[in-house]
């Protein structure tokens, strides 16, 4: 049978959305009546078709059954231990303690600067801090375990003392093991568990929540002419395959986040397609995360209006993602993005 994918589309917001859900003419996204949809895009590798939800019953039986199952996942309320996804989007503040990250390399390598950064992120209203000691920017070299641990250990101690939600950005199971006594809440392995084959064993043993992140290739080579048959569906299939592998490994918990990896083995067209149609991944049944902050696609789109921090492009792309129900946004400039979200939500979710 031809494989079909279901993407929620044609969204409504605020009181308009609540009214439409009450009248049963649109469906709530992720169990939230403040954002709903009344159309789906039924996608295969050969075709696309927009269908109003009232016409789903007219579909052939096998396709209808598939769509109905997808809609159950799209509309169900998502849950994640120690995170309140109702008040979406949550902000993940970035703390790179590296000398060579693409935007802020070297700024927070020293403990004093890192501590100030942590306090600033917390004060500005982030929900998560993502701590990483190895740059995975395009062209980056691997960092050995000893050096990576040296960079992050003192910062983990400081963070743990603050009792804050900690995401650990690492590809190495030994770094994950070392972090166990430092209050880490989430494992964010940008390699999608491809770098270290012991990572899944670690996650199974310790039942740690984690992000399934998509990266094509590795940081050294990922931007050397990346190509896909269909970037949206290829990454969807990647997530499905990873979820099946995780279940096969008997990792049974649902504290899982999906991140399609904007800029990780993608060109401009790939990135725009993913951002524009990000709602397709809701049908996998897990919260979505996007890292758009200061990324190269902002420069490519804004041309002569590029800037060092790329705050304008970061805010606009994050707001667009919020309107498609993305629950977690990974950002450098927490205060600016938080301000934009607060104002925008007051204007649109009324």
N, C-alpha and C positions, 0 to 999 in steps of 0.2 A: 504493500500500500504506500502511496505517495505520502511523504511526511509533511504535516501542516503545523504552522506556528500561529499563535494567537497574540496579537498586540492590541492592548486597550488604546483607544484614541477618541478624539473629540471630547475634551474634558470640560467640566463645569466646576465652579468654585463658590464657596461661601453659602449664603442663604439660597441662592439660585440652585446650587447643587443639592442642598438639604431638601428643598421643595421637590425637586425632580426625583430624588431617591424615595421620598414619601409617596409620591404618585406612581412609583415603580416604572418610571420611564428612563431612568439611568441607574447605574450600579455603582456602589461605593468602591473606591480604590483602597485596598489595604484596610478595609473595615472602617474607613473614615468618611462620614457623610459630607464633609466639607470639600471633598474632591471626588467627583464621580465622572462616569463616561457613558455614552449611549451608543457608541460604535466600536466595532473591532475591525482590525485589518487581518484578514485570513491570508497567510503567506505560505507559499511553497517556493521551491527553488526555480520554478518555472512561471509562477504567476502571483498576483496580489489582487485582493478584492476587499472593498470596504462594505461591511454588513451592519445594519442597525440591529441592536440586541433583540428587538421584537421579531426579527426575521430569522434568528438562529434556528428556530424550530423547523424551518423549511429546508434546512440543509440535509443532504444525504445522511443516513443514520450513523455511519462510522465517523464521518467528519463532525457531525453534531455532537456525538458522544465525546470526541476529543476536545472540542471547543468548550463543552459544559465542564469537563474536568479542569481545563485551563482556567475557566472563569472562577471556579471554586478557589483556586490558588491566588488569582488576581484580586479577588474581593475579600479574602479572609484577612483578619487582623494579624499583623506580624508581631512576634514577640522576641525579645532578646534579653537575657539575664543582665540585670543592673543598668539597662538602658530603657528610657521611656520613648518609644517610637511614635507615640501619639502626637507629641509636640515636634513634628518633623519640620524642617530638616535639622538633624543634630550636626554639630560642627566638630570635626576632628582637627585639632590644631597640630601643625607640623613642627617637630623639633629634630632638626638634622644636626647631629654632633659629628660632623665630618669636615674635612678641609676642602672638599671638592664637589659638593652638591650643586646642581645647576643654577640655583637662584641665591642661596644663602650659605654656600660653602665657606667654612672657617669662622662664621659669625658666632657660633655657639659651642665651639669645641672646648673652650675653657669653662671650668665649673662655675665661676662667678657669672659669666654671660649666660650660661645655660640655666642657672637658677633664676636669674632675672626674667629670662624668656618664659620659663615655666610659670612663674607668678603672674606674668603679664597675660599669658594664654588663659589661665584660670580666671583672673579678674575680668577679662573681656567676655567671658561666658561660654567658653568651649565646653563640650561634653566629654571629650576624649582628647588625650595627648598621644600622638604617634611618635615614638622615639626610635630613631634609626642611627646606627653607627657605621653604615656602609652606603656610599652613594650608588644609586642604580640609574643615574642619568645616562643618556646615550653616549657610548664610548667608554664608560667607566670600567676600571680594572677591579678584579676581586680584591677583597681585604681579608687577611688571614684572621682566624678566630681570636688569637691573642690580642691583636690590635683592635678589633671590633669590640671585644669585651672591655678592654681598657678604656675605650671612648665612652661606653654607655653605663658602666657599673655605678659610678658616683651619682650619675643623673637618675638612675633607677632608685637608688637609696633616697634621694631627695624627693622624688615623685611619690614613692611608697609612703614616706612620712606625711605627705599631704593627703593621703587616702583618696587619691584621684584615680579615675578610670584610665588605665595604662594600656596602650596598644604598642606591641613590640614589632618594629619593622626589621625583620631579619630573614635570611634564607637558610640559616644554619641551625640544625637540630641541637648542636652542642651549645650554642648561644641560648636557645630556648630552654635547655636543661639548666643552664647556669642562672637563668632568670627566675626560676621557680620560687625562690625564697624572697622575691622582691615585689610581690603583689601584682604581677602582670595579669591583665584581664583578657587580652586578645592577642592572637598571633596574626600578623600581617606579612605573609610571605609573598613578595611580588612575583616570584617565579612560578606560582601555582603548584608548589610542591615538586617541581621538576628538578631543582638544583640539588637537593639533598634527599635521597631516597629513604632516609630514616625519619623524616619529618612526620609522615603519617603515623608511624609507630609511636612517636612522641605524643601526637595529638590523641591517639587512641588510649594510650596508657594514662595520660593526665586529664583527659576529658576537657581540654582547653577549647574555648571558643576561637574561631578563626575566620579569616577572609580568604575566599577563593578568588585569586587575582589572575587575570590573563596577561601573559607576556609572550610574544612570539620571538623565539630565539633567546638571546641573553643581552644584557646591557651593552656589551662590547659590540655586538653585531646587529641589534634589533632594528636600527633605523637604516640599514643598508638594503634599500629596495624591498620593503615588506610587501607581501602580496597574499591575497585571499581569493577564493572562488566567490564568496559572498561574506563580507566581513561580519555582518549582523548575525547571519545564520551559522557561520563557522564558529563564532564565539559562543553562541547559544548551545551548539552541539558540544563544544569544549566543556561548558559548565555542566551539561547533562552527564557527560562522560565522567567528570570529576566527582559529581554527586553519587553516581553509581559506584565508583571506586571507593569512595568514603564509606558508603553503606556496606560494600563487600568487605571492607576492613573492620566492619562492626563498630564504626563510629556512629552512634545512634542519636546523639543530641542534635537539636536544631539551632544551636547558637552559631549560625553560619551567615556570612555576609558575602555578596557577590560584587566584584569590581571588574568591569571589562578592560581596565588598564589603558586609559586615554594616554596616547604618546608612547606606549610601550610596544614597539613593533607595529606602529600604524603611521600612515601618511596623513596628510590633511583631509583627503576625501574620506578615509576610514574613520578618522576622529569625528568629523561632522556627521557622518551617517550614524555612528553610535550615539552621539549626543541627541541628535534629532529623533531617533527612534528607540531611545533607552527604555521606554515603557514595555517593550517586548519581554524584557527579562523578569517582569513581575510574575509571569506565568510559571516561573520556576519555583515560586513559593517562598523566597527568602528576601530579606531587606537588601536594598541596593546602595552601593557607595560609589561616588565619583571623585576623582582627583583632577580637577581642572585648573587649579590655582597656578597662575603665572606660566602656563604651558605654552609651547611654541606655536600651537594653532592660533593663539590670540594674536601673536605677531603676524602670522601669515594672513589673517583676516583683516587686521587693522592697518597694515602697511605702514605708512608714514606716521600714523598715530600710535605707534608702539611706545612703550615706556618700560623702565626697569622693573617696576613692581607689577605692571599689567593689571592694576586693580579694577579698572573699568571692565575689561574683558572677563576677568575672573568673576566679578559680580553678575554681569549679564548672563554668562553661561550657567552660573550656579542658580540664578533665579529661574532660568528656563528649565533646568533640571528639576527644581522644586515643583514646578507646575506639572511635571510628569510623575510626581510622587516619589522621587529619589529621597531616601530617608537619611543618608549620611553624606556630608560634603567634607572633603579633606582640603584644608586651606592653610595658607601662610598668614594672611591678614584677617585674623579672627574678628577684631572689632569692626572693621569696615564691612565685612560680609554679614556679620550679625546685625549691624545697623540697617543694612539694605533689606535683609529678610524681615526684620521687625516692621519697618515702614511698609514694605510691599505687602506683607500679610494683612496689615491693618486696612490697606486699600482694596485688596482683592478678596479676602476671606470674610466679607461682611454680609 
